[in-house]
Amino acid sequence: MRKKGISGRTITVKIRYGDFTTLTRSNTLPTAISTSEDIYREALKLARPELEGSIRLLGIRISNLAEGEGEQLPLFGAEETTKVKKLESALDKIQDKFGKGSIKRGTSMEKGGKK
């Protein structure tokens, strides 16, 4: 999405349990988002109440897409949003050059620093 300059307003989470029961939850946001941090945060809000038992599948879908910077700039926290976008752009460039998985954000690593 970032490479193509696309953002989205609707986040959908799909959860399938061990017994093949499937739940789908979605939320349409007032403004579009495109950073992985924002997408993760919104998906977790939808999924967290349902994360119990044996899970076979967990999927996230972004829809209600907009081309370009469809995101409304926040009144507060604009500096933080800019930092996150710069970070994700740098991560994308490194992965393009050295391959997927060559670098990860610290928050995506397991506890204890082990991969």
Secondary structure, DSSP 8 states (H G I E B T S, - for coil): -TTTTEEEEEEEEEEEETT--EEEEEEEEEEEE-SHHHHHHHHHHHHGGG--S-EEEEEEEEEEEEESS-----SS-HHHHHHHHHHHHHHHHHHHHH-TTS---GGGS-GGG--
